[in-house]
Each structure stands twice: as structure tokens, then as C-alpha cells.
Amino acid sequence: MSKRIDLTKQRFGRLVVISAKEQDTHGMMVWECKCDCGKTSYIRSGDLRPGKVVSCGCYSRDIARERATKHHLSNDRLYCIYNNMVARCHRKSNKSFKDYGARGIGICKEWDNNFPAFAKWALESGYKSNLTIERKDVNKGYSPENCTWITNEAQAINRRTTHWVTYKGETMPLSYLAQKVGVTRQAIRDREDKFNKDYEAIVNDILSSKKHTSRKEI
């Protein structure tokens, strides 16, 4: 059995090891470390010695803050996106709160009250000034795993309120179907109950009516 290496008083990045605490479930020693920022963390040997962990978490936040400052993100569109996200999820006075916070849609701990962390993810995940944030699952909250960047047009299609229909085996927004067959959305909506949302029958009825009207005018 190999002798345990004493890491007490050694420095790893911003961390200085204070003392050994206990072994984890894998038999690896966990060390109490003091970060230069003043916070205390408990970190395994396997994360300290290879340099996987170099701070309590403040290092990555500082890098994100520097990037945000460099790109003037605190004053531009990305900062507005973040603030709007927070408002939808946390502020009852926000007009969209009923569709977000009131439905249980929240913000992950990593981003909540931490714009630099959000900015870091955004810059590393393809953010561009012509894109907007989108949740992959509309019933889940904002987190790195559930968010991506898409165009405004794509987001409009993906909204929870989008009226989806199936026509000839293809599912699409109602507005797309109306444009595809050259009729109005309202004409389709007016016939949904009559034809039990059989959109092929609805379209055929509208087109037949248009042809009949054209013959009468001739």
C-alpha cells in the first residue's frame, strides 16, 4: 500500500491546502483548502494534484467577467437577454411571469444571480448577436443542458403557443400550412371543429369553395 502524500500547506493555483479531512467512497483523500478569495473548499487529491481544480470556482467566474468586460457584454444585448430571463422567472410584476416563474420555470444555480457564469456559457456555446436563447424542453428551466442559441424566426416557431397541425403526414405550424396551400389561417381555424381537425379535408373544402366562388364570378 502506497504512503499517502501530505499536501498540507501546498499551493494549487489559488488554493492552499489547510488539512486532510477524510477519505471519499473511493478511498481518495479529501483536503480542506483555503482559496485566495477567502472561501473554503473541500477537494479530492485526484482533482488537486493534476490541476483539475485551481480555485473555489472564482477563477472561472473571473475569466467570464473579463470576457464580458472585453466584449462590453454587460452593456449590450447578452446582458439584456440575461436580465429578461431573470425577470420572467423571478419577478411577479413581469408580464411573462405567468408563463415562466408561475409555471415553475426557473434558472439553474450556476446562472442564478451570476451573469459572468451565464456569459461564459454563452460565449462557449455559439452566442452571436443575431441569436436568442431557447429552451430545448419548454417544460424545464434555464440551464446549460436545456438551452441553446437559435434565430428569432426559429424561436417563434418553437413557442409553446404555436398552433401545430398535421397535413399529409407532415407536422407544421398552422401559419406554414396556410402559406403552403395559399389560404388564410382564419379559414382553416373556422373549419377545425366541423372537420374534426382533419386538415386535408379542411384544405380541400377551402379550395373547393374558392373554385366554386370563381365559377360564379365568371
C-alpha positions in Angstrom: 0.0 0.0 0.0 1.5 3.3 -1.1 2.1 6.0 1.5 -0.3 9.0 1.5 1.3 12.2 0.2 0.8 15.1 2.6 -0.5 18.1 0.7 -0.8 20.3 3.8 0.4 23.9 3.1 1.0 23.2 -0.6 -0.5 25.6 -3.1 -2.5 24.6 -6.2 -3.4 27.7 -8.2 -5.4 29.9 -5.9 -5.8 27.2 -3.3 -3.7 26.5 -0.3 -4.2 23.1 1.5 -5.1 23.6 5.2 -5.6 20.0 6.4 -6.7 16.5 5.5 -10.4 15.8 6.3 -11.4 12.3 5.3 -11.4 9.7 2.5 -14.2 9.6 0.0 -16.1 6.5 -1.0 -13.3 5.6 -3.5 -10.6 5.8 -0.8 -9.2 9.1 -2.0 -8.3 11.8 0.5 -10.3 15.0 0.7 -8.5 18.1 1.7 -9.7 21.3 3.3 -8.4 24.2 1.1 -8.5 28.0 1.5 -8.9 30.0 -1.7 -7.2 33.3 -2.2 -10.7 34.9 -2.3 -11.3 33.7 1.3 -13.6 30.8 0.7 -13.0 27.3 2.0 -13.4 24.3 -0.3 -13.1 20.5 0.2 -11.3 18.9 -2.8 -10.0 15.4 -3.6 -6.3 14.7 -4.1 -7.1 13.5 -7.6 -8.5 16.9 -8.5 -5.8 19.0 -6.8 -2.6 17.3 -7.9 -3.3 17.2 -11.7 -4.5 20.8 -11.6 -8.1 20.0 -12.4 -9.3 22.3 -9.6 -7.4 25.6 -9.0 -9.9 27.7 -7.1 -13.2 27.5 -5.2 -14.9 28.5 -8.5 -13.9 32.1 -8.5 -11.3 31.7 -11.3 -13.8 30.7 -13.9 -16.1 33.5 -12.8 -13.3 36.0 -13.1 -12.4 34.8 -16.6 -16.1 35.1 -17.7 -16.2 38.6 -16.2 -13.0 39.6 -18.1 -14.5 38.3 -21.3 -17.7 40.1 -20.6 -15.9 43.3 -20.0 -13.7 42.8 -23.1 -16.7 42.4 -25.3 -18.7 45.0 -23.5 -21.4 42.4 -22.8 -22.6 44.0 -19.5 -23.9 46.9 -21.6 -25.2 45.1 -24.6 -27.7 42.5 -25.9 -26.4 39.5 -24.0 -26.8 41.3 -20.6 -30.4 42.2 -21.6 -31.1 38.6 -22.5 -29.9 37.6 -19.1 -31.9 40.2 -17.2 -35.1 39.4 -19.2 -34.6 35.7 -18.3 -34.3 36.6 -14.6 -37.4 38.8 -14.8 -39.5 36.1 -16.5 -38.6 33.6 -13.8 -38.4 35.7 -10.6 -40.4 38.9 -10.9 -44.1 38.6 -10.5 -44.6 42.0 -11.9 -43.2 40.9 -15.3 -45.9 40.3 -17.9 -44.4 37.0 -18.8 -44.0 35.6 -15.3 -47.3 33.7 -15.6 -45.8 31.6 -18.4 -42.4 31.1 -16.7 -42.0 31.6 -12.9 -45.6 30.8 -12.1 -45.3 27.5 -14.1 -42.2 26.5 -12.2 -39.7 27.5 -14.9 -36.6 28.6 -13.0 -32.9 29.3 -13.5 -30.2 26.8 -12.5 -27.9 27.6 -9.5 -24.9 28.1 -11.8 -26.6 31.0 -13.6 -28.9 32.4 -10.9 -27.6 35.8 -9.8 -24.4 35.1 -11.7 -24.2 36.9 -15.0 -20.5 36.1 -15.6 -21.2 32.3 -15.4 -24.0 32.8 -17.9 -21.8 34.9 -20.2 -19.1 32.2 -20.1 -21.5 29.6 -21.2 -23.0 31.8 -23.9 -19.6 32.6 -25.4 -18.6 29.0 -25.4 -21.9 27.8 -26.8 -22.1 29.7 -30.1 -23.7 33.0 -29.0 -24.0 35.6 -31.8 -25.8 38.9 -31.9 -28.5 37.6 -34.3 -29.4 34.6 -32.0 -31.7 34.3 -29.0 -31.8 31.8 -26.1 -34.1 28.9 -26.4 -35.0 26.1 -24.0 -34.9 22.6 -25.6 -37.7 21.4 -23.4 -40.3 24.1 -22.7 -41.4 22.4 -19.5 -37.9 22.7 -18.0 -35.9 25.7 -16.8 -32.9 27.6 -17.9 -29.6 25.6 -17.6 -26.6 24.7 -19.8 -28.2 21.3 -20.5 -31.6 22.7 -21.6 -30.6 25.8 -23.5 -29.2 26.6 -26.9 -29.0 29.6 -29.3 -31.3 29.9 -32.3 -32.6 32.6 -34.6 -35.7 34.7 -33.7 -37.6 33.1 -36.6 -36.9 29.6 -35.3 -37.9 30.6 -31.8 -41.2 32.0 -33.0 -42.0 28.6 -34.5 -41.0 26.7 -31.3 -43.1 28.8 -28.9 -45.4 26.9 -26.5 -48.3 28.7 -28.0 -47.6 27.8 -31.6 -50.6 26.1 -33.2 -49.2 22.8 -34.7 -51.1 20.8 -37.3 -50.6 17.7 -39.4 -51.2 17.8 -43.1 -50.4 14.8 -45.4 -48.3 13.2 -42.7 -46.2 16.4 -42.1 -46.4 18.3 -38.8 -46.0 22.1 -39.1 -47.2 25.4 -37.6 -50.7 26.4 -38.8 -49.2 29.6 -40.4 -46.9 27.4 -42.5 -49.8 25.3 -43.7 -51.8 28.4 -44.7 -48.9 29.8 -46.6 -48.2 26.4 -48.2 -51.7 25.9 -49.7 -52.4 29.6 -50.3 -55.3 30.2 -47.8 -55.8 32.2 -44.7 -55.1 30.9 -41.2 -58.6 32.0 -40.1 -60.2 30.0 -42.9 -58.5 26.9 -41.5 -59.4 27.7 -37.9 -63.0 28.3 -38.8 -63.3 24.7 -40.1 -61.4 22.8 -37.4 -64.4 21.7 -35.4 -66.5 20.9 -38.5 -63.9 18.5 -39.9 -62.6 17.3 -36.5 -59.1 18.8 -37.3 -58.7 16.7 -40.4 -56.5 19.3 -42.2 -56.5 17.6 -45.6 -60.4 17.7 -45.5 -60.2 21.3 -44.3 -57.9 22.4 -47.1 -59.9 20.6 -49.7 -63.1 22.3 -48.5 -61.5 25.7 -48.6 -60.0 25.2 -52.1 -63.3 23.8 -53.4 -65.2 26.8 -52.0 -62.7 29.1 -53.7 -63.2 27.3 -57.1 -66.9 27.5 -56.7 -66.8 31.2 -56.0 -64.6 31.8 -59.0 -67.0 30.0 -61.3 -69.9 32.1 -60.1 -68.0 35.3 -60.8 -67.3 34.1 -64.4 
